[in-house]
């Protein structure tokens, strides 16, 4: 028992919250499990937590039971609002719910730093939000940490190291300005209804500054071009970025015949700096 609210199965029956496939609804009904996920989000006591897609509120209850100062929950499905209202009554002044699409809503007006983000979201929305949270122009971002559920393969792409099949743009984006770790694995049966895929929780902590200096737009352009054609040699995939790309690669200790997946973050950042400089000096 983490609170005095009804079990999630009863909440779902009471409010007729049958899962809708088009909203990516796969609910977590075990409050011990949602509390465990909430614990992975770090010390919540002095933090505001942004939760996207609370649904019937299993993770929301975990976050509040773990002591979150305030939870702002954004949920698209209006059917979930009565269940969330019950939770708000049990934790007076600590839960605010916004009914809407997280891709459209700017939550910042409702949050006070320090801010952590936690979510079990449909995977397509999760990846889109992750990329937005990782790519602001200025760093550090508005959040301290992200604790997010993903399809296992996506979690592996976020935390992948050079040389592996999963290594690509998402790994570089995530690891350039954050620490990223898989902290939990969940089988399909952890969810109701059970999805076809395995899942994993990724915890990302924002670094105070990027691991290596680079212009975010230039780095994004390079990694985009390099991994869009990941089977090609870099001298070919990056040809369009600068007429002298081969010599720029060489100055960064990157063989022009190498493929993107062999190159680590440090050398991609060096290449971004060299390209910025070459463009500036014309
Ligand atoms: N967090 C709950 C749990 O763990 O049981 C629900 C998880 S379910 C995978 C995803 C939730 O996100 C659903 O409640 C769904 O209605 C909501 N959702 C889907 N798309 C959304 C969006 N664009 N903005 C906000 N919520 C969304």
Boltz pocket constraint, residues with backbone or C-beta under 6 A from the ligand:
constraints:
  - pocket:
      binder: B
      contacts: [[A, 23], [A, 24], [A, 25], [A, 26], [A, 27], [A, 28], [A, 29], [A, 52], [A, 53], [A, 54], [A, 55], [A, 56], [A, 57], [A, 58], [A, 59], [A, 74], [A, 75], [A, 76], [A, 77], [A, 80], [A, 100], [A, 101], [A, 102], [A, 103], [A, 119], [A, 120], [A, 121], [A, 122], [A, 125]]
      max_distance: 6.0
